[in-house]
């Protein structure tokens, strides 16, 4: 089971999106966890526009769960 996180809902204190590359060659399995920046400000603007509580903006900005 591999769960690298998601775009914006990181719970490790790093708000940068994460993903995993899985490579299987024969009996060898390699997992490469990576991060990629995205516009957190645009995401927060969308959250505000949709009427979600402010705590969601804080979670995206801080990269950790607050509730």
PDB file of N, CA, C, O and CB in Angstrom:
ATOM      1  N   UNK A   1       0.843  -1.160   0.000  1.00  0.00           N
ATOM      2  CA  UNK A   1       0.000   0.000   0.000  1.00  0.00           C
ATOM      3  C   UNK A   1       0.895   1.231   0.000  1.00  0.00           C
ATOM      4  O   UNK A   1       1.773   1.378   0.850  1.00  0.00           O
ATOM      5  CB  UNK A   1      -0.963  -0.007   1.209  1.00  0.00           C
ATOM      6  N   UNK A   2       0.657   2.115  -0.971  1.00  0.00           N
ATOM      7  CA  UNK A   2       1.432   3.354  -1.076  1.00  0.00           C
ATOM      8  C   UNK A   2       0.455   4.523  -1.076  1.00  0.00           C
ATOM      9  O   UNK A   2      -0.448   4.581  -1.911  1.00  0.00           O
ATOM     10  CB  UNK A   2       2.330   3.365  -2.368  1.00  0.00           C
ATOM     11  N   UNK A   3       0.631   5.444  -0.151  1.00  0.00           N
ATOM     12  CA  UNK A   3      -0.210   6.631  -0.083  1.00  0.00           C
ATOM     13  C   UNK A   3       0.693   7.850   0.091  1.00  0.00           C
ATOM     14  O   UNK A   3       1.090   8.166   1.213  1.00  0.00           O
ATOM     15  CB  UNK A   3      -1.249   6.526   1.085  1.00  0.00           C
ATOM     16  N   UNK A   4       1.022   8.537  -0.999  1.00  0.00           N
ATOM     17  CA  UNK A   4       1.924   9.675  -0.900  1.00  0.00           C
ATOM     18  C   UNK A   4       1.255  10.949  -0.418  1.00  0.00           C
ATOM     19  O   UNK A   4       1.929  11.964  -0.244  1.00  0.00           O
ATOM     20  CB  UNK A   4       2.553   9.924  -2.217  1.00  0.00           C
ATOM     21  N   UNK A   5      -0.043  10.924  -0.200  1.00  0.00           N
ATOM     22  CA  UNK A   5      -0.755  12.136   0.186  1.00  0.00           C
ATOM     23  C   UNK A   5      -1.612  12.604  -0.974  1.00  0.00           C
ATOM     24  O   UNK A   5      -2.144  11.793  -1.733  1.00  0.00           O
ATOM     25  CB  UNK A   5       0.229  13.245   0.621  1.00  0.00           C
ATOM     26  N   UNK A   6      -1.744  13.913  -1.107  1.00  0.00           N
ATOM     27  CA  UNK A   6      -2.603  14.451  -2.151  1.00  0.00           C
ATOM     28  C   UNK A   6      -2.211  15.885  -2.459  1.00  0.00           C
ATOM     29  O   UNK A   6      -1.257  16.425  -1.900  1.00  0.00           O
ATOM     30  CB  UNK A   6      -4.078  14.373  -1.739  1.00  0.00           C
ATOM     31  N   UNK A   7      -2.947  16.465  -3.333  1.00  0.00           N
ATOM     32  CA  UNK A   7      -2.732  17.865  -3.669  1.00  0.00           C
ATOM     33  C   UNK A   7      -3.443  18.710  -2.623  1.00  0.00           C
ATOM     34  O   UNK A   7      -4.671  18.792  -2.605  1.00  0.00           O
ATOM     35  CB  UNK A   7      -3.245  18.195  -5.111  1.00  0.00           C
ATOM     36  N   UNK A   8      -2.669  19.331  -1.762  1.00  0.00           N
ATOM     37  CA  UNK A   8      -3.244  20.252  -0.800  1.00  0.00           C
ATOM     38  C   UNK A   8      -3.631  19.690   0.537  1.00  0.00           C
ATOM     39  O   UNK A   8      -3.611  20.430   1.520  1.00  0.00           O
ATOM     40  CB  UNK A   8      -4.393  20.848  -1.373  1.00  0.00           C
ATOM     41  N   UNK A   9      -3.978  18.449   0.635  1.00  0.00           N
ATOM     42  CA  UNK A   9      -4.394  17.917   1.925  1.00  0.00           C
ATOM     43  C   UNK A   9      -3.270  17.124   2.568  1.00  0.00           C
ATOM     44  O   UNK A   9      -3.459  15.994   3.017  1.00  0.00           O
ATOM     45  CB  UNK A   9      -5.635  17.043   1.769  1.00  0.00           C
ATOM     46  N   UNK A  10      -2.094  17.742   2.603  1.00  0.00           N
ATOM     47  CA  UNK A  10      -0.944  17.111   3.240  1.00  0.00           C
ATOM     48  C   UNK A  10      -1.117  17.219   4.752  1.00  0.00           C
ATOM     49  O   UNK A  10      -1.634  18.214   5.259  1.00  0.00           O
ATOM     50  CB  UNK A  10       0.399  17.770   2.776  1.00  0.00           C
ATOM     51  N   UNK A  11      -0.688  16.209   5.447  1.00  0.00           N
ATOM     52  CA  UNK A  11      -0.806  16.234   6.897  1.00  0.00           C
ATOM     53  C   UNK A  11       0.561  16.149   7.564  1.00  0.00           C
ATOM     54  O   UNK A  11       0.666  15.807   8.742  1.00  0.00           O
ATOM     55  CB  UNK A  11      -1.694  15.094   7.374  1.00  0.00           C
ATOM     56  N   UNK A  12       1.606  16.463   6.804  1.00  0.00           N
ATOM     57  CA  UNK A  12       2.955  16.411   7.369  1.00  0.00           C
ATOM     58  C   UNK A  12       3.560  17.798   7.551  1.00  0.00           C
ATOM     59  O   UNK A  12       4.752  17.917   7.838  1.00  0.00           O
ATOM     60  CB  UNK A  12       3.856  15.576   6.484  1.00  0.00           C
ATOM     61  N   UNK A  13       2.756  18.851   7.389  1.00  0.00           N
ATOM     62  CA  UNK A  13       3.248  20.208   7.568  1.00  0.00           C
ATOM     63  C   UNK A  13       3.888  20.798   6.321  1.00  0.00           C
ATOM     64  O   UNK A  13       4.425  21.905   6.374  1.00  0.00           O
ATOM     65  CB  UNK A  13       4.229  20.235   8.680  1.00  0.00           C
ATOM     66  N   UNK A  14       3.843  20.095   5.218  1.00  0.00           N
ATOM     67  CA  UNK A  14       4.391  20.588   3.958  1.00  0.00           C
ATOM     68  C   UNK A  14       3.227  20.697   2.974  1.00  0.00           C
ATOM     69  O   UNK A  14       2.709  19.672   2.531  1.00  0.00           O
ATOM     70  CB  UNK A  14       5.535  19.640   3.404  1.00  0.00           C
ATOM     71  N   UNK A  15       2.799  21.925   2.618  1.00  0.00           N
ATOM     72  CA  UNK A  15       1.618  22.083   1.774  1.00  0.00           C
ATOM     73  C   UNK A  15       1.829  21.768   0.299  1.00  0.00           C
ATOM     74  O   UNK A  15       0.870  21.802  -0.472  1.00  0.00           O
ATOM     75  CB  UNK A  15       1.124  23.460   1.896  1.00  0.00           C
ATOM     76  N   UNK A  16       3.032  21.470  -0.108  1.00  0.00           N
ATOM     77  CA  UNK A  16       3.311  21.172  -1.509  1.00  0.00           C
ATOM     78  C   UNK A  16       2.722  19.807  -1.858  1.00  0.00           C
ATOM     79  O   UNK A  16       2.845  18.856  -1.087  1.00  0.00           O
ATOM     80  CB  UNK A  16       4.841  21.203  -1.792  1.00  0.00           C
ATOM     81  N   UNK A  17       2.077  19.716  -3.032  1.00  0.00           N
ATOM     82  CA  UNK A  17       1.439  18.465  -3.461  1.00  0.00           C
ATOM     83  C   UNK A  17       2.459  17.333  -3.542  1.00  0.00           C
ATOM     84  O   UNK A  17       3.640  17.561  -3.808  1.00  0.00           O
ATOM     85  CB  UNK A  17       0.750  18.652  -4.825  1.00  0.00           C
ATOM     86  N   UNK A  18       1.989  16.123  -3.311  1.00  0.00           N
ATOM     87  CA  UNK A  18       2.882  14.966  -3.391  1.00  0.00           C
ATOM     88  C   UNK A  18       2.283  13.890  -4.277  1.00  0.00           C
ATOM     89  O   UNK A  18       1.068  13.797  -4.451  1.00  0.00           O
ATOM     90  CB  UNK A  18       3.164  14.401  -1.993  1.00  0.00           C
ATOM     91  N   UNK A  19       3.161  13.092  -4.825  1.00  0.00           N
ATOM     92  CA  UNK A  19       2.741  11.941  -5.620  1.00  0.00           C
ATOM     93  C   UNK A  19       3.843  10.903  -5.570  1.00  0.00           C
ATOM     94  O   UNK A  19       4.952  11.176  -5.111  1.00  0.00           O
ATOM     95  CB  UNK A  19       2.421  12.348  -7.093  1.00  0.00           C
ATOM     96  N   UNK A  20       3.530   9.716  -6.042  1.00  0.00           N
ATOM     97  CA  UNK A  20       4.505   8.630  -6.017  1.00  0.00           C
ATOM     98  C   UNK A  20       4.666   8.042  -7.415  1.00  0.00           C
ATOM     99  O   UNK A  20       3.703   7.924  -8.172  1.00  0.00           O
ATOM    100  CB  UNK A  20       4.079   7.534  -5.013  1.00  0.00           C
ATOM    101  N   UNK A  21       5.883   7.683  -7.733  1.00  0.00           N
ATOM    102  CA  UNK A  21       6.173   6.914  -8.941  1.00  0.00           C
ATOM    103  C   UNK A  21       6.523   5.507  -8.493  1.00  0.00           C
ATOM    104  O   UNK A  21       7.387   5.311  -7.639  1.00  0.00           O
ATOM    105  CB  UNK A  21       7.340   7.561  -9.788  1.00  0.00           C
ATOM    106  N   UNK A  22       5.851   4.541  -9.072  1.00  0.00           N
ATOM    107  CA  UNK A  22       6.081   3.140  -8.738  1.00  0.00           C
ATOM    108  C   UNK A  22       6.701   2.467  -9.957  1.00  0.00           C
ATOM    109  O   UNK A  22       6.151   2.512 -11.057  1.00  0.00           O
ATOM    110  CB  UNK A  22       4.749   2.425  -8.307  1.00  0.00           C
ATOM    111  N   UNK A  23       7.845   1.847  -9.744  1.00  0.00           N
ATOM    112  CA  UNK A  23       8.526   1.133 -10.824  1.00  0.00           C
ATOM    113  C   UNK A  23       8.712  -0.315 -10.401  1.00  0.00           C
ATOM    114  O   UNK A  23       9.288  -0.601  -9.351  1.00  0.00           O
ATOM    115  CB  UNK A  23       9.898   1.795 -11.169  1.00  0.00           C
ATOM    116  N   UNK A  24       8.219  -1.219 -11.229  1.00  0.00           N
ATOM    117  CA  UNK A  24       8.370  -2.647 -10.967  1.00  0.00           C
ATOM    118  C   UNK A  24       9.101  -3.261 -12.153  1.00  0.00           C
ATOM    119  O   UNK A  24       8.615  -3.239 -13.284  1.00  0.00           O
ATOM    120  CB  UNK A  24       6.979  -3.343 -10.731  1.00  0.00           C
ATOM    121  N   UNK A  25      10.267  -3.803 -11.873  1.00  0.00           N
ATOM    122  CA  UNK A  25      11.069  -4.480 -12.900  1.00  0.00           C
ATOM    123  C   UNK A  25      11.451  -5.840 -12.337  1.00  0.00           C
ATOM    124  O   UNK A  25      12.270  -5.942 -11.424  1.00  0.00           O
ATOM    125  CB  UNK A  25      12.354  -3.637 -13.302  1.00  0.00           C
ATOM    126  N   UNK A  26      10.855  -6.869 -12.888  1.00  0.00           N
ATOM    127  CA  UNK A  26      11.123  -8.205 -12.363  1.00  0.00           C
ATOM    128  C   UNK A  26      10.685  -8.305 -10.916  1.00  0.00           C
ATOM    129  O   UNK A  26       9.521  -8.058 -10.598  1.00  0.00           O
ATOM    130  CB  UNK A  26      12.608  -8.551 -12.490  1.00  0.00           C
ATOM    131  N   UNK A  27      11.606  -8.664 -10.038  1.00  0.00           N
ATOM    132  CA  UNK A  27      11.322  -8.773  -8.604  1.00  0.00           C
ATOM    133  C   UNK A  27      11.668  -7.503  -7.835  1.00  0.00           C
ATOM    134  O   UNK A  27      11.558  -7.469  -6.609  1.00  0.00           O
ATOM    135  CB  UNK A  27      12.083  -9.938  -8.017  1.00  0.00           C
ATOM    136  N   UNK A  28      12.083  -6.469  -8.544  1.00  0.00           N
ATOM    137  CA  UNK A  28      12.493  -5.228  -7.890  1.00  0.00           C
ATOM    138  C   UNK A  28      11.368  -4.207  -7.933  1.00  0.00           C
ATOM    139  O   UNK A  28      10.807  -3.920  -8.991  1.00  0.00           O
ATOM    140  CB  UNK A  28      13.755  -4.656  -8.554  1.00  0.00           C
ATOM    141  N   UNK A  29      11.048  -3.664  -6.764  1.00  0.00           N
ATOM    142  CA  UNK A  29      10.024  -2.637  -6.645  1.00  0.00           C
ATOM    143  C   UNK A  29      10.690  -1.376  -6.117  1.00  0.00           C
ATOM    144  O   UNK A  29      11.395  -1.403  -5.109  1.00  0.00           O
ATOM    145  CB  UNK A  29       8.853  -3.097  -5.711  1.00  0.00           C
ATOM    146  N   UNK A  30      10.454  -0.276  -6.813  1.00  0.00           N
ATOM    147  CA  UNK A  30      11.043   1.007  -6.404  1.00  0.00           C
ATOM    148  C   UNK A  30       9.927   2.036  -6.306  1.00  0.00           C
ATOM    149  O   UNK A  30       9.116   2.171  -7.223  1.00  0.00           O
ATOM    150  CB  UNK A  30      12.153   1.480  -7.412  1.00  0.00           C
ATOM    151  N   UNK A  31       9.886   2.763  -5.187  1.00  0.00           N
ATOM    152  CA  UNK A  31       8.909   3.831  -4.988  1.00  0.00           C
ATOM    153  C   UNK A  31       9.677   5.134  -4.819  1.00  0.00           C
ATOM    154  O   UNK A  31      10.584   5.243  -3.994  1.00  0.00           O
ATOM    155  CB  UNK A  31       7.985   3.547  -3.747  1.00  0.00           C
ATOM    156  N   UNK A  32       9.291   6.112  -5.615  1.00  0.00           N
ATOM    157  CA  UNK A  32       9.929   7.425  -5.553  1.00  0.00           C
ATOM    158  C   UNK A  32       8.854   8.438  -5.179  1.00  0.00           C
ATOM    159  O   UNK A  32       7.969   8.731  -5.983  1.00  0.00           O
ATOM    160  CB  UNK A  32      10.624   7.801  -6.919  1.00  0.00           C
ATOM    161  N   UNK A  33       8.927   8.976  -3.960  1.00  0.00           N
ATOM    162  CA  UNK A  33       7.976   9.995  -3.519  1.00  0.00           C
ATOM    163  C   UNK A  33       8.481  11.357  -3.968  1.00  0.00           C
ATOM    164  O   UNK A  33       9.652  11.692  -3.787  1.00  0.00           O
ATOM    165  CB  UNK A  33       7.780   9.956  -1.973  1.00  0.00           C
ATOM    166  N   UNK A  34       7.577  12.138  -4.558  1.00  0.00           N
ATOM    167  CA  UNK A  34       7.973  13.441  -5.107  1.00  0.00           C
ATOM    168  C   UNK A  34       6.999  14.518  -4.664  1.00  0.00           C
ATOM    169  O   UNK A  34       5.870  14.235  -4.262  1.00  0.00           O
ATOM    170  CB  UNK A  34       8.044  13.389  -6.647  1.00  0.00           C
ATOM    171  N   UNK A  35       7.458  15.752  -4.746  1.00  0.00           N
ATOM    172  CA  UNK A  35       6.642  16.933  -4.432  1.00  0.00           C
ATOM    173  C   UNK A  35       6.647  17.860  -5.641  1.00  0.00           C
ATOM    174  O   UNK A  35       7.621  17.939  -6.391  1.00  0.00           O
ATOM    175  CB  UNK A  35       7.177  17.677  -3.156  1.00  0.00           C
ATOM    176  N   UNK A  36       5.536  18.553  -5.804  1.00  0.00           N
ATOM    177  CA  UNK A  36       5.430  19.529  -6.890  1.00  0.00           C
ATOM    178  C   UNK A  36       4.592  20.712  -6.397  1.00  0.00           C
ATOM    179  O   UNK A  36       3.531  20.535  -5.797  1.00  0.00           O
ATOM    180  CB  UNK A  36       4.794  18.882  -8.178  1.00  0.00           C
ATOM    181  N   UNK A  37       5.087  21.901  -6.660  1.00  0.00           N
ATOM    182  CA  UNK A  37       4.403  23.117  -6.215  1.00  0.00           C
ATOM    183  C   UNK A  37       3.148  23.360  -7.051  1.00  0.00           C
ATOM    184  O   UNK A  37       3.087  22.990  -8.223  1.00  0.00           O
ATOM    185  CB  UNK A  37       5.348  24.336  -6.302  1.00  0.00           C
ATOM    186  N   UNK A  38       2.173  23.972  -6.444  1.00  0.00           N
ATOM    187  CA  UNK A  38       0.962  24.424  -7.128  1.00  0.00           C
ATOM    188  C   UNK A  38       0.518  25.706  -6.443  1.00  0.00           C
ATOM    189  O   UNK A  38       1.035  26.050  -5.380  1.00  0.00           O
ATOM    190  CB  UNK A  38      -0.177  23.328  -7.099  1.00  0.00           C
ATOM    191  N   UNK A  39      -0.423  26.408  -7.030  1.00  0.00           N
ATOM    192  CA  UNK A  39      -0.870  27.688  -6.483  1.00  0.00           C
ATOM    193  C   UNK A  39      -1.814  27.474  -5.299  1.00  0.00           C
ATOM    194  O   UNK A  39      -3.014  27.259  -5.469  1.00  0.00           O
ATOM    195  CB  UNK A  39      -1.565  28.522  -7.571  1.00  0.00           C
ATOM    196  N   UNK A  40      -1.254  27.537  -4.128  1.00  0.00           N
ATOM    197  CA  UNK A  40      -2.054  27.394  -2.918  1.00  0.00           C
ATOM    198  C   UNK A  40      -2.992  28.597  -2.781  1.00  0.00           C
ATOM    199  O   UNK A  40      -4.120  28.454  -2.311  1.00  0.00           O
ATOM    200  CB  UNK A  40      -1.142  27.260  -1.665  1.00  0.00           C
ATOM    201  N   UNK A  41      -2.529  29.776  -3.190  1.00  0.00           N
ATOM    202  CA  UNK A  41      -3.358  30.980  -3.118  1.00  0.00           C
ATOM    203  C   UNK A  41      -4.615  30.847  -3.981  1.00  0.00           C
ATOM    204  O   UNK A  41      -5.701  31.234  -3.550  1.00  0.00           O
ATOM    205  CB  UNK A  41      -2.550  32.207  -3.556  1.00  0.00           C
ATOM    206  N   UNK A  42      -4.477  30.301  -5.197  1.00  0.00           N
ATOM    207  CA  UNK A  42      -5.646  30.104  -6.062  1.00  0.00           C
ATOM    208  C   UNK A  42      -6.597  29.082  -5.454  1.00  0.00           C
ATOM    209  O   UNK A  42      -7.816  29.230  -5.542  1.00  0.00           O
ATOM    210  CB  UNK A  42      -5.211  29.651  -7.469  1.00  0.00           C
ATOM    211  N   UNK A  43      -6.044  28.059  -4.845  1.00  0.00           N
ATOM    212  CA  UNK A  43      -6.870  27.045  -4.191  1.00  0.00           C
ATOM    213  C   UNK A  43      -7.645  27.666  -3.041  1.00  0.00           C
ATOM    214  O   UNK A  43      -8.839  27.413  -2.881  1.00  0.00           O
ATOM    215  CB  UNK A  43      -6.004  25.875  -3.684  1.00  0.00           C
ATOM    216  N   UNK A  44      -6.963  28.482  -2.237  1.00  0.00           N
ATOM    217  CA  UNK A  44      -7.626  29.140  -1.115  1.00  0.00           C
ATOM    218  C   UNK A  44      -8.714  30.088  -1.597  1.00  0.00           C
ATOM    219  O   UNK A  44      -9.767  30.179  -0.965  1.00  0.00           O
ATOM    220  CB  UNK A  44      -6.610  29.899  -0.268  1.00  0.00           C
ATOM    221  N   UNK A  45      -8.489  30.794  -2.699  1.00  0.00           N
ATOM    222  CA  UNK A  45      -9.504  31.692  -3.257  1.00  0.00           C
ATOM    223  C   UNK A  45     -10.738  30.889  -3.672  1.00  0.00           C
ATOM    224  O   UNK A  45     -11.868  31.328  -3.457  1.00  0.00           O
ATOM    225  CB  UNK A  45      -8.936  32.480  -4.470  1.00  0.00           C
ATOM    226  N   UNK A  46     -10.521  29.717  -4.266  1.00  0.00           N
ATOM    227  CA  UNK A  46     -11.637  28.858  -4.652  1.00  0.00           C
ATOM    228  C   UNK A  46     -12.397  28.342  -3.454  1.00  0.00           C
ATOM    229  O   UNK A  46     -13.624  28.252  -3.485  1.00  0.00           O
ATOM    230  CB  UNK A  46     -11.144  27.700  -5.474  1.00  0.00           C
ATOM    231  N   UNK A  47     -11.679  27.999  -2.395  1.00  0.00           N
ATOM    232  CA  UNK A  47     -12.334  27.532  -1.173  1.00  0.00           C
ATOM    233  C   UNK A  47     -13.211  28.632  -0.584  1.00  0.00           C
ATOM    234  O   UNK A  47     -14.345  28.380  -0.177  1.00  0.00           O
ATOM    235  CB  UNK A  47     -11.288  27.074  -0.138  1.00  0.00           C
ATOM    236  N   UNK A  48     -12.677  29.856  -0.542  1.00  0.00           N
ATOM    237  CA  UNK A  48     -13.440  30.990  -0.011  1.00  0.00           C
ATOM    238  C   UNK A  48     -14.676  31.251  -0.860  1.00  0.00           C
ATOM    239  O   UNK A  48     -15.764  31.492  -0.337  1.00  0.00           O
ATOM    240  CB  UNK A  48     -12.563  32.253   0.049  1.00  0.00           C
ATOM    241  N   UNK A  49     -14.492  31.200  -2.181  1.00  0.00           N
ATOM    242  CA  UNK A  49     -15.600  31.457  -3.108  1.00  0.00           C
ATOM    243  C   UNK A  49     -16.715  30.419  -2.949  1.00  0.00           C
ATOM    244  O   UNK A  49     -17.894  30.734  -3.113  1.00  0.00           O
ATOM    245  CB  UNK A  49     -15.089  31.459  -4.559  1.00  0.00           C
ATOM    246  N   UNK A  50     -16.334  29.187  -2.630  1.00  0.00           N
ATOM    247  CA  UNK A  50     -17.328  28.122  -2.482  1.00  0.00           C
ATOM    248  C   UNK A  50     -18.059  28.180  -1.143  1.00  0.00           C
ATOM    249  O   UNK A  50     -19.029  27.454  -0.928  1.00  0.00           O
ATOM    250  CB  UNK A  50     -16.662  26.774  -2.635  1.00  0.00           C
ATOM    251  N   UNK A  51     -17.590  29.045  -0.248  1.00  0.00           N
ATOM    252  CA  UNK A  51     -18.267  29.216   1.026  1.00  0.00           C
ATOM    253  C   UNK A  51     -17.830  28.262   2.122  1.00  0.00           C
ATOM    254  O   UNK A  51     -18.466  28.195   3.174  1.00  0.00           O
ATOM    255  CB  UNK A  51     -19.705  29.071   0.826  1.00  0.00           C
ATOM    256  N   UNK A  52     -16.750  27.522   1.890  1.00  0.00           N
ATOM    257  CA  UNK A  52     -16.263  26.615   2.934  1.00  0.00           C
ATOM    258  C   UNK A  52     -15.690  27.412   4.109  1.00  0.00           C
ATOM    259  O   UNK A  52     -15.231  28.539   3.926  1.00  0.00           O
ATOM    260  CB  UNK A  52     -15.190  25.654   2.364  1.00  0.00           C
ATOM    261  N   UNK A  53     -15.713  26.839   5.303  1.00  0.00           N
ATOM    262  CA  UNK A  53     -15.169  27.529   6.474  1.00  0.00           C
ATOM    263  C   UNK A  53     -13.687  27.876   6.297  1.00  0.00           C
ATOM    264  O   UNK A  53     -12.956  27.179   5.593  1.00  0.00           O
ATOM    265  CB  UNK A  53     -15.354  26.667   7.722  1.00  0.00           C
ATOM    266  N   UNK A  54     -13.263  28.944   6.935  1.00  0.00           N
ATOM    267  CA  UNK A  54     -11.887  29.454   6.833  1.00  0.00           C
ATOM    268  C   UNK A  54     -10.843  28.416   7.260  1.00  0.00           C
ATOM    269  O   UNK A  54      -9.698  28.466   6.810  1.00  0.00           O
ATOM    270  CB  UNK A  54     -11.735  30.709   7.687  1.00  0.00           C
ATOM    271  N   UNK A  55     -11.233  27.482   8.123  1.00  0.00           N
ATOM    272  CA  UNK A  55     -10.283  26.474   8.587  1.00  0.00           C
ATOM    273  C   UNK A  55      -9.701  25.666   7.426  1.00  0.00           C
ATOM    274  O   UNK A  55      -8.564  25.202   7.508  1.00  0.00           O
ATOM    275  CB  UNK A  55     -10.959  25.538   9.585  1.00  0.00           C
ATOM    276  N   UNK A  56     -10.471  25.492   6.341  1.00  0.00           N
ATOM    277  CA  UNK A  56      -9.965  24.754   5.186  1.00  0.00           C
ATOM    278  C   UNK A  56      -8.816  25.502   4.515  1.00  0.00           C
ATOM    279  O   UNK A  56      -7.836  24.888   4.092  1.00  0.00           O
ATOM    280  CB  UNK A  56     -11.092  24.507   4.178  1.00  0.00           C
ATOM    281  N   UNK A  57      -8.932  26.807   4.419  1.00  0.00           N
ATOM    282  CA  UNK A  57      -7.834  27.604   3.855  1.00  0.00           C
ATOM    283  C   UNK A  57      -6.573  27.446   4.704  1.00  0.00           C
ATOM    284  O   UNK A  57      -5.471  27.311   4.173  1.00  0.00           O
ATOM    285  CB  UNK A  57      -8.234  29.098   3.762  1.00  0.00           C
ATOM    286  N   UNK A  58      -6.742  27.463   6.007  1.00  0.00           N
ATOM    287  CA  UNK A  58      -5.599  27.310   6.905  1.00  0.00           C
ATOM    288  C   UNK A  58      -4.954  25.934   6.747  1.00  0.00           C
ATOM    289  O   UNK A  58      -3.729  25.817   6.773  1.00  0.00           O
ATOM    290  CB  UNK A  58      -6.032  27.525   8.360  1.00  0.00           C
ATOM    291  N   UNK A  59      -5.767  24.897   6.584  1.00  0.00           N
ATOM    292  CA  UNK A  59      -5.216  23.546   6.409  1.00  0.00           C
ATOM    293  C   UNK A  59      -4.375  23.474   5.131  1.00  0.00           C
ATOM    294  O   UNK A  59      -3.292  22.889   5.128  1.00  0.00           O
ATOM    295  CB  UNK A  59      -6.355  22.493   6.362  1.00  0.00           C
ATOM    296  N   UNK A  60      -4.873  24.065   4.059  1.00  0.00           N
ATOM    297  CA  UNK A  60      -4.115  24.052   2.801  1.00  0.00           C
ATOM    298  C   UNK A  60      -2.845  24.885   2.921  1.00  0.00           C
ATOM    299  O   UNK A  60      -1.790  24.491   2.424  1.00  0.00           O
ATOM    300  CB  UNK A  60      -4.981  24.579   1.643  1.00  0.00           C
ATOM    301  N   UNK A  61      -2.946  26.031   3.580  1.00  0.00           N
ATOM    302  CA  UNK A  61      -1.785  26.913   3.718  1.00  0.00           C
ATOM    303  C   UNK A  61      -0.693  26.282   4.577  1.00  0.00           C
ATOM    304  O   UNK A  61       0.493  26.400   4.268  1.00  0.00           O
ATOM    305  CB  UNK A  61      -2.207  28.248   4.319  1.00  0.00           C
ATOM    306  N   UNK A  62      -1.098  25.612   5.657  1.00  0.00           N
ATOM    307  CA  UNK A  62      -0.130  25.037   6.596  1.00  0.00           C
ATOM    308  C   UNK A  62       0.281  23.614   6.261  1.00  0.00           C
ATOM    309  O   UNK A  62       1.307  23.130   6.740  1.00  0.00           O
ATOM    310  CB  UNK A  62      -0.694  25.067   7.975  1.00  0.00           C
ATOM    311  N   UNK A  63      -0.522  22.940   5.434  1.00  0.00           N
ATOM    312  CA  UNK A  63      -0.201  21.571   5.080  1.00  0.00           C
ATOM    313  C   UNK A  63      -0.421  20.585   6.213  1.00  0.00           C
ATOM    314  O   UNK A  63       0.283  19.581   6.323  1.00  0.00           O
ATOM    315  CB  UNK A  63       1.208  21.492   4.628  1.00  0.00           C
ATOM    316  N   UNK A  64      -1.411  20.880   7.059  1.00  0.00           N
ATOM    317  CA  UNK A  64      -1.708  19.955   8.152  1.00  0.00           C
ATOM    318  C   UNK A  64      -3.168  20.068   8.556  1.00  0.00           C
ATOM    319  O   UNK A  64      -3.817  21.093   8.352  1.00  0.00           O
ATOM    320  CB  UNK A  64      -0.799  20.228   9.360  1.00  0.00           C
ATOM    321  N   UNK A  65      -3.656  18.995   9.128  1.00  0.00           N
ATOM    322  CA  UNK A  65      -5.043  18.916   9.563  1.00  0.00           C
ATOM    323  C   UNK A  65      -5.244  19.762  10.818  1.00  0.00           C
ATOM    324  O   UNK A  65      -4.438  19.705  11.747  1.00  0.00           O
ATOM    325  CB  UNK A  65      -5.450  17.449   9.825  1.00  0.00           C
ATOM    326  N   UNK A  66      -6.305  20.536  10.842  1.00  0.00           N
ATOM    327  CA  UNK A  66      -6.598  21.382  12.003  1.00  0.00           C
ATOM    328  C   UNK A  66      -7.900  21.008  12.702  1.00  0.00           C
ATOM    329  O   UNK A  66      -8.217  21.566  13.753  1.00  0.00           O
ATOM    330  CB  UNK A  66      -6.658  22.827  11.578  1.00  0.00           C
ATOM    331  N   UNK A  67      -8.652  20.078  12.139  1.00  0.00           N
ATOM    332  CA  UNK A  67      -9.911  19.700  12.784  1.00  0.00           C
ATOM    333  C   UNK A  67      -9.933  18.244  13.150  1.00  0.00           C
ATOM    334  O   UNK A  67     -10.922  17.761  13.702  1.00  0.00           O
ATOM    335  CB  UNK A  67     -11.080  20.012  11.890  1.00  0.00           C
TER     336      UNK A  67
END
